[in-house]
Amino acid sequence: MNTTDWIGSVAATLTTTAFIPQAWKVWRTRHAADISLGMYALFTLGVALWLTYGILMESWPVIIANCITLLLAGAVLIMKIKFG
């Protein structure tokens, strides 16, 4: 793995795992009033577009990271609509 791929993989891992605490907290507390619906809606759409870009570019690091991030951000968005 070259330096560029290594940096990209670490960045993807960090930005993807950053959503786990938020998703877990909303799931555990069933409280999402303080979360911005607009921000999560726009962010989730942006991640879906990044995933599409990764698929079109056949870039597995982009595909994997954005697939997982889309699931986590989408889960927070759904819980915001349901609980918040």
PDB file with SEQRES, HELIX, SHEET and CRYST1 records, atoms N, CA, C and O in Angstrom:
SEQRES   1 A   84  MET ASN THR THR ASP TRP ILE GLY SER VAL ALA ALA THR          
SEQRES   2 A   84  LEU THR THR THR ALA PHE ILE PRO GLN ALA TRP LYS VAL          
SEQRES   3 A   84  TRP ARG THR ARG HIS ALA ALA ASP ILE SER LEU GLY MET          
SEQRES   4 A   84  TYR ALA LEU PHE THR LEU GLY VAL ALA LEU TRP LEU THR          
SEQRES   5 A   84  TYR GLY ILE LEU MET GLU SER TRP PRO VAL ILE ILE ALA          
SEQRES   6 A   84  ASN CYS ILE THR LEU LEU LEU ALA GLY ALA VAL LEU ILE          
SEQRES   7 A   84  MET LYS ILE LYS PHE GLY                                      
HELIX    1 AA1 THR A    3  THR A   17  1                                  15    
HELIX    2 AA2 PHE A   19  THR A   29  1                                  11    
HELIX    3 AA3 LEU A   37  MET A   57  1                                  21    
HELIX    4 AA4 TRP A   60  PHE A   83  1                                  24    
CRYST1    1.000    1.000    1.000  90.00  90.00  90.00 P 1           1          
ATOM      1  N   MET A   1       0.863  -1.174   0.000  1.00  0.00           N  
ATOM      2  CA  MET A   1       0.000   0.000   0.000  1.00  0.00           C  
ATOM      3  C   MET A   1       0.905   1.231   0.000  1.00  0.00           C  
ATOM      4  O   MET A   1       1.792   1.370   0.842  1.00  0.00           O  
ATOM      5  N   ASN A   2       0.659   2.121  -0.964  1.00  0.00           N  
ATOM      6  CA  ASN A   2       1.476   3.330  -1.019  1.00  0.00           C  
ATOM      7  C   ASN A   2       0.979   4.363  -0.005  1.00  0.00           C  
ATOM      8  O   ASN A   2      -0.074   4.191   0.608  1.00  0.00           O  
ATOM      9  N   THR A   3       1.745   5.421   0.156  1.00  0.00           N  
ATOM     10  CA  THR A   3       1.448   6.444   1.165  1.00  0.00           C  
ATOM     11  C   THR A   3       0.093   7.092   0.925  1.00  0.00           C  
ATOM     12  O   THR A   3      -0.650   7.338   1.875  1.00  0.00           O  
ATOM     13  N   THR A   4      -0.236   7.368  -0.318  1.00  0.00           N  
ATOM     14  CA  THR A   4      -1.519   7.993  -0.638  1.00  0.00           C  
ATOM     15  C   THR A   4      -2.684   7.105  -0.234  1.00  0.00           C  
ATOM     16  O   THR A   4      -3.648   7.574   0.371  1.00  0.00           O  
ATOM     17  N   ASP A   5      -2.595   5.815  -0.569  1.00  0.00           N  
ATOM     18  CA  ASP A   5      -3.657   4.874  -0.190  1.00  0.00           C  
ATOM     19  C   ASP A   5      -3.746   4.734   1.319  1.00  0.00           C  
ATOM     20  O   ASP A   5      -4.842   4.622   1.868  1.00  0.00           O  
ATOM     21  N   TRP A   6      -2.610   4.740   1.992  1.00  0.00           N  
ATOM     22  CA  TRP A   6      -2.597   4.614   3.445  1.00  0.00           C  
ATOM     23  C   TRP A   6      -3.286   5.813   4.089  1.00  0.00           C  
ATOM     24  O   TRP A   6      -4.120   5.649   4.980  1.00  0.00           O  
ATOM     25  N   ILE A   7      -2.939   7.014   3.642  1.00  0.00           N  
ATOM     26  CA  ILE A   7      -3.556   8.236   4.181  1.00  0.00           C  
ATOM     27  C   ILE A   7      -5.058   8.225   3.905  1.00  0.00           C  
ATOM     28  O   ILE A   7      -5.850   8.548   4.791  1.00  0.00           O  
ATOM     29  N   GLY A   8      -5.452   7.861   2.703  1.00  0.00           N  
ATOM     30  CA  GLY A   8      -6.865   7.793   2.359  1.00  0.00           C  
ATOM     31  C   GLY A   8      -7.612   6.773   3.199  1.00  0.00           C  
ATOM     32  O   GLY A   8      -8.743   7.020   3.618  1.00  0.00           O  
ATOM     33  N   SER A   9      -6.995   5.642   3.446  1.00  0.00           N  
ATOM     34  CA  SER A   9      -7.631   4.601   4.258  1.00  0.00           C  
ATOM     35  C   SER A   9      -7.798   5.032   5.710  1.00  0.00           C  
ATOM     36  O   SER A   9      -8.840   4.785   6.316  1.00  0.00           O  
ATOM     37  N   VAL A  10      -6.781   5.671   6.264  1.00  0.00           N  
ATOM     38  CA  VAL A  10      -6.873   6.171   7.641  1.00  0.00           C  
ATOM     39  C   VAL A  10      -7.938   7.264   7.729  1.00  0.00           C  
ATOM     40  O   VAL A  10      -8.745   7.268   8.659  1.00  0.00           O  
ATOM     41  N   ALA A  11      -7.947   8.182   6.774  1.00  0.00           N  
ATOM     42  CA  ALA A  11      -8.954   9.252   6.765  1.00  0.00           C  
ATOM     43  C   ALA A  11     -10.358   8.670   6.659  1.00  0.00           C  
ATOM     44  O   ALA A  11     -11.258   9.094   7.384  1.00  0.00           O  
ATOM     45  N   ALA A  12     -10.553   7.717   5.777  1.00  0.00           N  
ATOM     46  CA  ALA A  12     -11.867   7.087   5.608  1.00  0.00           C  
ATOM     47  C   ALA A  12     -12.299   6.373   6.885  1.00  0.00           C  
ATOM     48  O   ALA A  12     -13.465   6.444   7.274  1.00  0.00           O  
ATOM     49  N   THR A  13     -11.371   5.692   7.531  1.00  0.00           N  
ATOM     50  CA  THR A  13     -11.687   4.991   8.776  1.00  0.00           C  
ATOM     51  C   THR A  13     -12.097   5.967   9.867  1.00  0.00           C  
ATOM     52  O   THR A  13     -13.087   5.742  10.563  1.00  0.00           O  
ATOM     53  N   LEU A  14     -11.346   7.045  10.019  1.00  0.00           N  
ATOM     54  CA  LEU A  14     -11.652   8.026  11.062  1.00  0.00           C  
ATOM     55  C   LEU A  14     -12.979   8.734  10.815  1.00  0.00           C  
ATOM     56  O   LEU A  14     -13.791   8.860  11.732  1.00  0.00           O  
ATOM     57  N   THR A  15     -13.209   9.196   9.588  1.00  0.00           N  
ATOM     58  CA  THR A  15     -14.446   9.930   9.322  1.00  0.00           C  
ATOM     59  C   THR A  15     -15.664   9.024   9.352  1.00  0.00           C  
ATOM     60  O   THR A  15     -16.764   9.477   9.672  1.00  0.00           O  
ATOM     61  N   THR A  16     -15.488   7.769   9.028  1.00  0.00           N  
ATOM     62  CA  THR A  16     -16.605   6.824   9.078  1.00  0.00           C  
ATOM     63  C   THR A  16     -16.928   6.444  10.515  1.00  0.00           C  
ATOM     64  O   THR A  16     -18.093   6.459  10.911  1.00  0.00           O  
ATOM     65  N   THR A  17     -15.921   6.108  11.290  1.00  0.00           N  
ATOM     66  CA  THR A  17     -16.171   5.701  12.677  1.00  0.00           C  
ATOM     67  C   THR A  17     -16.620   6.863  13.553  1.00  0.00           C  
ATOM     68  O   THR A  17     -17.154   6.643  14.640  1.00  0.00           O  
ATOM     69  N   ALA A  18     -16.412   8.103  13.098  1.00  0.00           N  
ATOM     70  CA  ALA A  18     -16.854   9.264  13.867  1.00  0.00           C  
ATOM     71  C   ALA A  18     -18.370   9.276  14.054  1.00  0.00           C  
ATOM     72  O   ALA A  18     -18.861   9.904  14.992  1.00  0.00           O  
ATOM     73  N   PHE A  19     -19.110   8.609  13.200  1.00  0.00           N  
ATOM     74  CA  PHE A  19     -20.575   8.597  13.306  1.00  0.00           C  
ATOM     75  C   PHE A  19     -21.102   7.551  14.276  1.00  0.00           C  
ATOM     76  O   PHE A  19     -22.267   7.610  14.670  1.00  0.00           O  
ATOM     77  N   ILE A  20     -20.278   6.610  14.663  1.00  0.00           N  
ATOM     78  CA  ILE A  20     -20.746   5.547  15.559  1.00  0.00           C  
ATOM     79  C   ILE A  20     -21.205   6.092  16.908  1.00  0.00           C  
ATOM     80  O   ILE A  20     -22.283   5.703  17.359  1.00  0.00           O  
ATOM     81  N   PRO A  21     -20.455   6.972  17.586  1.00  0.00           N  
ATOM     82  CA  PRO A  21     -20.936   7.474  18.881  1.00  0.00           C  
ATOM     83  C   PRO A  21     -22.277   8.211  18.789  1.00  0.00           C  
ATOM     84  O   PRO A  21     -23.126   8.061  19.668  1.00  0.00           O  
ATOM     85  N   GLN A  22     -22.469   9.002  17.732  1.00  0.00           N  
ATOM     86  CA  GLN A  22     -23.728   9.738  17.585  1.00  0.00           C  
ATOM     87  C   GLN A  22     -24.888   8.783  17.346  1.00  0.00           C  
ATOM     88  O   GLN A  22     -25.937   8.908  17.977  1.00  0.00           O  
ATOM     89  N   ALA A  23     -24.705   7.839  16.445  1.00  0.00           N  
ATOM     90  CA  ALA A  23     -25.768   6.867  16.156  1.00  0.00           C  
ATOM     91  C   ALA A  23     -26.098   6.055  17.407  1.00  0.00           C  
ATOM     92  O   ALA A  23     -27.269   5.820  17.706  1.00  0.00           O  
ATOM     93  N   TRP A  24     -25.081   5.632  18.127  1.00  0.00           N  
ATOM     94  CA  TRP A  24     -25.292   4.841  19.343  1.00  0.00           C  
ATOM     95  C   TRP A  24     -26.028   5.650  20.412  1.00  0.00           C  
ATOM     96  O   TRP A  24     -26.937   5.136  21.063  1.00  0.00           O  
ATOM     97  N   LYS A  25     -25.638   6.909  20.592  1.00  0.00           N  
ATOM     98  CA  LYS A  25     -26.273   7.747  21.611  1.00  0.00           C  
ATOM     99  C   LYS A  25     -27.745   7.984  21.295  1.00  0.00           C  
ATOM    100  O   LYS A  25     -28.592   7.885  22.183  1.00  0.00           O  
ATOM    101  N   VAL A  26     -28.056   8.295  20.046  1.00  0.00           N  
ATOM    102  CA  VAL A  26     -29.455   8.519  19.680  1.00  0.00           C  
ATOM    103  C   VAL A  26     -30.254   7.231  19.836  1.00  0.00           C  
ATOM    104  O   VAL A  26     -31.385   7.259  20.322  1.00  0.00           O  
ATOM    105  N   TRP A  27     -29.683   6.116  19.433  1.00  0.00           N  
ATOM    106  CA  TRP A  27     -30.366   4.827  19.567  1.00  0.00           C  
ATOM    107  C   TRP A  27     -30.631   4.503  21.041  1.00  0.00           C  
ATOM    108  O   TRP A  27     -31.725   4.071  21.406  1.00  0.00           O  
ATOM    109  N   ARG A  28     -29.619   4.717  21.875  1.00  0.00           N  
ATOM    110  CA  ARG A  28     -29.719   4.377  23.296  1.00  0.00           C  
ATOM    111  C   ARG A  28     -30.693   5.289  24.038  1.00  0.00           C  
ATOM    112  O   ARG A  28     -31.481   4.818  24.858  1.00  0.00           O  
ATOM    113  N   THR A  29     -30.643   6.592  23.755  1.00  0.00           N  
ATOM    114  CA  THR A  29     -31.465   7.548  24.509  1.00  0.00           C  
ATOM    115  C   THR A  29     -32.819   7.816  23.864  1.00  0.00           C  
ATOM    116  O   THR A  29     -33.727   8.334  24.514  1.00  0.00           O  
ATOM    117  N   ARG A  30     -32.956   7.467  22.595  1.00  0.00           N  
ATOM    118  CA  ARG A  30     -34.172   7.774  21.829  1.00  0.00           C  
ATOM    119  C   ARG A  30     -34.456   9.279  21.843  1.00  0.00           C  
ATOM    120  O   ARG A  30     -35.612   9.702  21.831  1.00  0.00           O  
ATOM    121  N   HIS A  31     -33.390  10.075  21.868  1.00  0.00           N  
ATOM    122  CA  HIS A  31     -33.501  11.532  21.924  1.00  0.00           C  
ATOM    123  C   HIS A  31     -32.655  12.133  20.798  1.00  0.00           C  
ATOM    124  O   HIS A  31     -31.446  11.912  20.727  1.00  0.00           O  
ATOM    125  N   ALA A  32     -33.312  12.895  19.923  1.00  0.00           N  
ATOM    126  CA  ALA A  32     -32.596  13.490  18.801  1.00  0.00           C  
ATOM    127  C   ALA A  32     -32.979  14.952  18.588  1.00  0.00           C  
ATOM    128  O   ALA A  32     -32.746  15.506  17.513  1.00  0.00           O  
ATOM    129  N   ALA A  33     -33.562  15.573  19.604  1.00  0.00           N  
ATOM    130  CA  ALA A  33     -34.045  16.944  19.456  1.00  0.00           C  
ATOM    131  C   ALA A  33     -32.924  17.934  19.147  1.00  0.00           C  
ATOM    132  O   ALA A  33     -33.163  18.931  18.465  1.00  0.00           O  
ATOM    133  N   ASP A  34     -31.725  17.687  19.623  1.00  0.00           N  
ATOM    134  CA  ASP A  34     -30.611  18.621  19.443  1.00  0.00           C  
ATOM    135  C   ASP A  34     -29.865  18.419  18.125  1.00  0.00           C  
ATOM    136  O   ASP A  34     -28.924  19.156  17.829  1.00  0.00           O  
ATOM    137  N   ILE A  35     -30.269  17.448  17.349  1.00  0.00           N  
ATOM    138  CA  ILE A  35     -29.613  17.161  16.076  1.00  0.00           C  
ATOM    139  C   ILE A  35     -30.319  17.944  14.972  1.00  0.00           C  
ATOM    140  O   ILE A  35     -31.548  17.980  14.919  1.00  0.00           O  
ATOM    141  N   SER A  36     -29.551  18.560  14.106  1.00  0.00           N  
ATOM    142  CA  SER A  36     -30.107  19.349  13.009  1.00  0.00           C  
ATOM    143  C   SER A  36     -30.605  18.434  11.893  1.00  0.00           C  
ATOM    144  O   SER A  36     -29.828  17.697  11.285  1.00  0.00           O  
ATOM    145  N   LEU A  37     -31.908  18.491  11.634  1.00  0.00           N  
ATOM    146  CA  LEU A  37     -32.496  17.701  10.552  1.00  0.00           C  
ATOM    147  C   LEU A  37     -31.927  18.130   9.206  1.00  0.00           C  
ATOM    148  O   LEU A  37     -31.588  17.287   8.375  1.00  0.00           O  
ATOM    149  N   GLY A  38     -31.821  19.432   8.991  1.00  0.00           N  
ATOM    150  CA  GLY A  38     -31.283  19.934   7.722  1.00  0.00           C  
ATOM    151  C   GLY A  38     -29.858  19.480   7.469  1.00  0.00           C  
ATOM    152  O   GLY A  38     -29.513  19.071   6.360  1.00  0.00           O  
ATOM    153  N   MET A  39     -29.031  19.553   8.505  1.00  0.00           N  
ATOM    154  CA  MET A  39     -27.636  19.151   8.348  1.00  0.00           C  
ATOM    155  C   MET A  39     -27.536  17.669   8.009  1.00  0.00           C  
ATOM    156  O   MET A  39     -26.806  17.292   7.092  1.00  0.00           O  
ATOM    157  N   TYR A  40     -28.264  16.825   8.741  1.00  0.00           N  
ATOM    158  CA  TYR A  40     -28.173  15.386   8.478  1.00  0.00           C  
ATOM    159  C   TYR A  40     -28.794  15.005   7.143  1.00  0.00           C  
ATOM    160  O   TYR A  40     -28.324  14.068   6.497  1.00  0.00           O  
ATOM    161  N   ALA A  41     -29.842  15.710   6.711  1.00  0.00           N  
ATOM    162  CA  ALA A  41     -30.435  15.434   5.405  1.00  0.00           C  
ATOM    163  C   ALA A  41     -29.449  15.775   4.290  1.00  0.00           C  
ATOM    164  O   ALA A  41     -29.241  14.980   3.374  1.00  0.00           O  
ATOM    165  N   LEU A  42     -28.847  16.957   4.371  1.00  0.00           N  
ATOM    166  CA  LEU A  42     -27.867  17.353   3.362  1.00  0.00           C  
ATOM    167  C   LEU A  42     -26.626  16.466   3.400  1.00  0.00           C  
ATOM    168  O   LEU A  42     -26.102  16.077   2.356  1.00  0.00           O  
ATOM    169  N   PHE A  43     -26.163  16.151   4.600  1.00  0.00           N  
ATOM    170  CA  PHE A  43     -24.976  15.311   4.728  1.00  0.00           C  
ATOM    171  C   PHE A  43     -25.221  13.923   4.150  1.00  0.00           C  
ATOM    172  O   PHE A  43     -24.378  13.388   3.430  1.00  0.00           O  
ATOM    173  N   THR A  44     -26.374  13.343   4.465  1.00  0.00           N  
ATOM    174  CA  THR A  44     -26.699  12.003   3.968  1.00  0.00           C  
ATOM    175  C   THR A  44     -26.784  12.005   2.447  1.00  0.00           C  
ATOM    176  O   THR A  44     -26.308  11.069   1.804  1.00  0.00           O  
ATOM    177  N   LEU A  45     -27.381  13.035   1.864  1.00  0.00           N  
ATOM    178  CA  LEU A  45     -27.425  13.161   0.413  1.00  0.00           C  
ATOM    179  C   LEU A  45     -26.006  13.282  -0.155  1.00  0.00           C  
ATOM    180  O   LEU A  45     -25.682  12.648  -1.159  1.00  0.00           O  
ATOM    181  N   GLY A  46     -25.174  14.088   0.483  1.00  0.00           N  
ATOM    182  CA  GLY A  46     -23.790  14.224   0.039  1.00  0.00           C  
ATOM    183  C   GLY A  46     -23.028  12.911   0.091  1.00  0.00           C  
ATOM    184  O   GLY A  46     -22.265  12.602  -0.825  1.00  0.00           O  
ATOM    185  N   VAL A  47     -23.223  12.139   1.142  1.00  0.00           N  
ATOM    186  CA  VAL A  47     -22.558  10.839   1.262  1.00  0.00           C  
ATOM    187  C   VAL A  47     -23.053   9.890   0.175  1.00  0.00           C  
ATOM    188  O   VAL A  47     -22.268   9.130  -0.391  1.00  0.00           O  
ATOM    189  N   ALA A  48     -24.349   9.931  -0.119  1.00  0.00           N  
ATOM    190  CA  ALA A  48     -24.896   9.090  -1.192  1.00  0.00           C  
ATOM    191  C   ALA A  48     -24.248   9.456  -2.536  1.00  0.00           C  
ATOM    192  O   ALA A  48     -23.957   8.583  -3.353  1.00  0.00           O  
ATOM    193  N   LEU A  49     -24.032  10.746  -2.748  1.00  0.00           N  
ATOM    194  CA  LEU A  49     -23.368  11.168  -3.980  1.00  0.00           C  
ATOM    195  C   LEU A  49     -21.897  10.762  -4.004  1.00  0.00           C  
ATOM    196  O   LEU A  49     -21.384  10.381  -5.056  1.00  0.00           O  
ATOM    197  N   TRP A  50     -21.205  10.837  -2.853  1.00  0.00           N  
ATOM    198  CA  TRP A  50     -19.830  10.349  -2.779  1.00  0.00           C  
ATOM    199  C   TRP A  50     -19.770   8.850  -3.067  1.00  0.00           C  
ATOM    200  O   TRP A  50     -18.854   8.376  -3.740  1.00  0.00           O  
ATOM    201  N   LEU A  51     -20.743   8.115  -2.557  1.00  0.00           N  
ATOM    202  CA  LEU A  51     -20.804   6.674  -2.829  1.00  0.00           C  
ATOM    203  C   LEU A  51     -20.982   6.432  -4.328  1.00  0.00           C  
ATOM    204  O   LEU A  51     -20.316   5.574  -4.908  1.00  0.00           O  
ATOM    205  N   THR A  52     -21.876   7.188  -4.945  1.00  0.00           N  
ATOM    206  CA  THR A  52     -22.076   7.073  -6.390  1.00  0.00           C  
ATOM    207  C   THR A  52     -20.789   7.384  -7.143  1.00  0.00           C  
ATOM    208  O   THR A  52     -20.425   6.683  -8.087  1.00  0.00           O  
ATOM    209  N   TYR A  53     -20.110   8.434  -6.720  1.00  0.00           N  
ATOM    210  CA  TYR A  53     -18.828   8.801  -7.325  1.00  0.00           C  
ATOM    211  C   TYR A  53     -17.825   7.651  -7.190  1.00  0.00           C  
ATOM    212  O   TYR A  53     -17.152   7.294  -8.157  1.00  0.00           O  
ATOM    213  N   GLY A  54     -17.730   7.078  -5.996  1.00  0.00           N  
ATOM    214  CA  GLY A  54     -16.807   5.964  -5.780  1.00  0.00           C  
ATOM    215  C   GLY A  54     -17.121   4.773  -6.666  1.00  0.00           C  
ATOM    216  O   GLY A  54     -16.218   4.115  -7.183  1.00  0.00           O  
ATOM    217  N   ILE A  55     -18.411   4.502  -6.840  1.00  0.00           N  
ATOM    218  CA  ILE A  55     -18.817   3.393  -7.718  1.00  0.00           C  
ATOM    219  C   ILE A  55     -18.418   3.692  -9.163  1.00  0.00           C  
ATOM    220  O   ILE A  55     -17.873   2.834  -9.857  1.00  0.00           O  
ATOM    221  N   LEU A  56     -18.695   4.915  -9.605  1.00  0.00           N  
ATOM    222  CA  LEU A  56     -18.345   5.285 -10.981  1.00  0.00           C  
ATOM    223  C   LEU A  56     -16.836   5.267 -11.213  1.00  0.00           C  
ATOM    224  O   LEU A  56     -16.380   4.927 -12.305  1.00  0.00           O  
ATOM    225  N   MET A  57     -16.056   5.632 -10.188  1.00  0.00           N  
ATOM    226  CA  MET A  57     -14.599   5.644 -10.298  1.00  0.00           C  
ATOM    227  C   MET A  57     -13.981   4.285  -9.970  1.00  0.00           C  
ATOM    228  O   MET A  57     -12.777   4.084 -10.127  1.00  0.00           O  
ATOM    229  N   GLU A  58     -14.815   3.363  -9.516  1.00  0.00           N  
ATOM    230  CA  GLU A  58     -14.354   2.032  -9.103  1.00  0.00           C  
ATOM    231  C   GLU A  58     -13.275   2.125  -8.024  1.00  0.00           C  
ATOM    232  O   GLU A  58     -12.267   1.419  -8.069  1.00  0.00           O  
ATOM    233  N   SER A  59     -13.508   3.003  -7.065  1.00  0.00           N  
ATOM    234  CA  SER A  59     -12.559   3.236  -5.978  1.00  0.00           C  
ATOM    235  C   SER A  59     -13.086   2.560  -4.714  1.00  0.00           C  
ATOM    236  O   SER A  59     -13.980   3.082  -4.047  1.00  0.00           O  
ATOM    237  N   TRP A  60     -12.525   1.400  -4.392  1.00  0.00           N  
ATOM    238  CA  TRP A  60     -13.024   0.635  -3.249  1.00  0.00           C  
ATOM    239  C   TRP A  60     -12.912   1.353  -1.912  1.00  0.00           C  
ATOM    240  O   TRP A  60     -13.826   1.223  -1.098  1.00  0.00           O  
ATOM    241  N   PRO A  61     -11.841   2.107  -1.633  1.00  0.00           N  
ATOM    242  CA  PRO A  61     -11.812   2.838  -0.364  1.00  0.00           C  
ATOM    243  C   PRO A  61     -12.967   3.843  -0.254  1.00  0.00           C  
ATOM    244  O   PRO A  61     -13.573   3.977   0.809  1.00  0.00           O  
ATOM    245  N   VAL A  62     -13.268   4.542  -1.340  1.00  0.00           N  
ATOM    246  CA  VAL A  62     -14.366   5.508  -1.335  1.00  0.00           C  
ATOM    247  C   VAL A  62     -15.704   4.782  -1.214  1.00  0.00           C  
ATOM    248  O   VAL A  62     -16.587   5.230  -0.482  1.00  0.00           O  
ATOM    249  N   ILE A  63     -15.857   3.681  -1.916  1.00  0.00           N  
ATOM    250  CA  ILE A  63     -17.108   2.908  -1.875  1.00  0.00           C  
ATOM    251  C   ILE A  63     -17.367   2.373  -0.470  1.00  0.00           C  
ATOM    252  O   ILE A  63     -18.453   2.562   0.077  1.00  0.00           O  
ATOM    253  N   ILE A  64     -16.385   1.714   0.108  1.00  0.00           N  
ATOM    254  CA  ILE A  64     -16.563   1.093   1.426  1.00  0.00           C  
ATOM    255  C   ILE A  64     -16.831   2.146   2.496  1.00  0.00           C  
ATOM    256  O   ILE A  64     -17.771   2.014   3.280  1.00  0.00           O  
ATOM    257  N   ALA A  65     -16.008   3.189   2.528  1.00  0.00           N  
ATOM    258  CA  ALA A  65     -16.170   4.219   3.556  1.00  0.00           C  
ATOM    259  C   ALA A  65     -17.528   4.895   3.447  1.00  0.00           C  
ATOM    260  O   ALA A  65     -18.199   5.095   4.460  1.00  0.00           O  
ATOM    261  N   ASN A  66     -17.941   5.247   2.248  1.00  0.00           N  
ATOM    262  CA  ASN A  66     -19.197   5.957   2.091  1.00  0.00           C  
ATOM    263  C   ASN A  66     -20.411   5.053   2.223  1.00  0.00           C  
ATOM    264  O   ASN A  66     -21.486   5.525   2.594  1.00  0.00           O  
ATOM    265  N   CYS A  67     -20.271   3.787   1.936  1.00  0.00           N  
ATOM    266  CA  CYS A  67     -21.361   2.843   2.173  1.00  0.00           C  
ATOM    267  C   CYS A  67     -21.649   2.741   3.676  1.00  0.00           C  
ATOM    268  O   CYS A  67     -22.802   2.804   4.102  1.00  0.00           O  
ATOM    269  N   ILE A  68     -20.597   2.585   4.459  1.00  0.00           N  
ATOM    270  CA  ILE A  68     -20.758   2.492   5.918  1.00  0.00           C  
ATOM    271  C   ILE A  68     -21.252   3.822   6.483  1.00  0.00           C  
ATOM    272  O   ILE A  68     -22.147   3.845   7.328  1.00  0.00           O  
ATOM    273  N   THR A  69     -20.671   4.927   6.019  1.00  0.00           N  
ATOM    274  CA  THR A  69     -21.094   6.244   6.500  1.00  0.00           C  
ATOM    275  C   THR A  69     -22.544   6.516   6.129  1.00  0.00           C  
ATOM    276  O   THR A  69     -23.286   7.099   6.920  1.00  0.00           O  
ATOM    277  N   LEU A  70     -22.957   6.103   4.940  1.00  0.00           N  
ATOM    278  CA  LEU A  70     -24.350   6.288   4.524  1.00  0.00           C  
ATOM    279  C   LEU A  70     -25.292   5.521   5.447  1.00  0.00           C  
ATOM    280  O   LEU A  70     -26.356   6.025   5.807  1.00  0.00           O  
ATOM    281  N   LEU A  71     -24.910   4.322   5.824  1.00  0.00           N  
ATOM    282  CA  LEU A  71     -25.742   3.545   6.757  1.00  0.00           C  
ATOM    283  C   LEU A  71     -25.840   4.226   8.118  1.00  0.00           C  
ATOM    284  O   LEU A  71     -26.927   4.327   8.686  1.00  0.00           O  
ATOM    285  N   LEU A  72     -24.715   4.690   8.639  1.00  0.00           N  
ATOM    286  CA  LEU A  72     -24.713   5.334   9.959  1.00  0.00           C  
ATOM    287  C   LEU A  72     -25.433   6.686   9.941  1.00  0.00           C  
ATOM    288  O   LEU A  72     -26.277   6.952  10.797  1.00  0.00           O  
ATOM    289  N   ALA A  73     -25.104   7.532   8.973  1.00  0.00           N  
ATOM    290  CA  ALA A  73     -25.749   8.840   8.885  1.00  0.00           C  
ATOM    291  C   ALA A  73     -27.231   8.687   8.560  1.00  0.00           C  
ATOM    292  O   ALA A  73     -28.066   9.428   9.080  1.00  0.00           O  
ATOM    293  N   GLY A  74     -27.553   7.729   7.702  1.00  0.00           N  
ATOM    294  CA  GLY A  74     -28.954   7.461   7.390  1.00  0.00           C  
ATOM    295  C   GLY A  74     -29.723   6.986   8.607  1.00  0.00           C  
ATOM    296  O   GLY A  74     -30.883   7.352   8.799  1.00  0.00           O  
ATOM    297  N   ALA A  75     -29.080   6.173   9.426  1.00  0.00           N  
ATOM    298  CA  ALA A  75     -29.725   5.709  10.660  1.00  0.00           C  
ATOM    299  C   ALA A  75     -29.999   6.875  11.598  1.00  0.00           C  
ATOM    300  O   ALA A  75     -31.078   6.954  12.186  1.00  0.00           O  
ATOM    301  N   VAL A  76     -29.037   7.779  11.746  1.00  0.00           N  
ATOM    302  CA  VAL A  76     -29.246   8.961  12.591  1.00  0.00           C  
ATOM    303  C   VAL A  76     -30.364   9.815  12.008  1.00  0.00           C  
ATOM    304  O   VAL A  76     -31.206  10.317  12.753  1.00  0.00           O  
ATOM    305  N   LEU A  77     -30.386   9.988  10.707  1.00  0.00           N  
ATOM    306  CA  LEU A  77     -31.438  10.774  10.064  1.00  0.00           C  
ATOM    307  C   LEU A  77     -32.815  10.157  10.306  1.00  0.00           C  
ATOM    308  O   LEU A  77     -33.764  10.875  10.621  1.00  0.00           O  
ATOM    309  N   ILE A  78     -32.934   8.864  10.166  1.00  0.00           N  
ATOM    310  CA  ILE A  78     -34.211   8.179  10.413  1.00  0.00           C  
ATOM    311  C   ILE A  78     -34.618   8.320  11.876  1.00  0.00           C  
ATOM    312  O   ILE A  78     -35.783   8.576  12.179  1.00  0.00           O  
ATOM    313  N   MET A  79     -33.651   8.152  12.786  1.00  0.00           N  
ATOM    314  CA  MET A  79     -33.977   8.289  14.213  1.00  0.00           C  
ATOM    315  C   MET A  79     -34.340   9.730  14.538  1.00  0.00           C  
ATOM    316  O   MET A  79     -35.190   9.969  15.395  1.00  0.00           O  
ATOM    317  N   LYS A  80     -33.712  10.697  13.870  1.00  0.00           N  
ATOM    318  CA  LYS A  80     -34.087  12.097  14.083  1.00  0.00           C  
ATOM    319  C   LYS A  80     -35.541  12.312  13.687  1.00  0.00           C  
ATOM    320  O   LYS A  80     -36.293  12.964  14.411  1.00  0.00           O  
ATOM    321  N   ILE A  81     -35.931  11.780  12.566  1.00  0.00           N  
ATOM    322  CA  ILE A  81     -37.319  11.910  12.119  1.00  0.00           C  
ATOM    323  C   ILE A  81     -38.268  11.182  13.066  1.00  0.00           C  
ATOM    324  O   ILE A  81     -39.358  11.675  13.358  1.00  0.00           O  
ATOM    325  N   LYS A  82     -37.860  10.026  13.539  1.00  0.00           N  
ATOM    326  CA  LYS A  82     -38.719   9.220  14.417  1.00  0.00           C  
ATOM    327  C   LYS A  82     -38.760   9.751  15.852  1.00  0.00           C  
ATOM    328  O   LYS A  82     -39.841   9.848  16.433  1.00  0.00           O  
ATOM    329  N   PHE A  83     -37.624  10.091  16.427  1.00  0.00           N  
ATOM    330  CA  PHE A  83     -37.542  10.455  17.841  1.00  0.00           C  
ATOM    331  C   PHE A  83     -37.490  11.959  18.101  1.00  0.00           C  
ATOM    332  O   PHE A  83     -37.840  12.420  19.188  1.00  0.00           O  
ATOM    333  N   GLY A  84     -37.046  12.726  17.087  1.00  0.00           N  
ATOM    334  CA  GLY A  84     -36.714  14.102  17.376  1.00  0.00           C  
ATOM    335  C   GLY A  84     -37.695  15.097  16.899  1.00  0.00           C  
ATOM    336  O   GLY A  84     -37.503  16.297  17.096  1.00  0.00           O  
TER     337      GLY A  84                                                      
END                                                                             
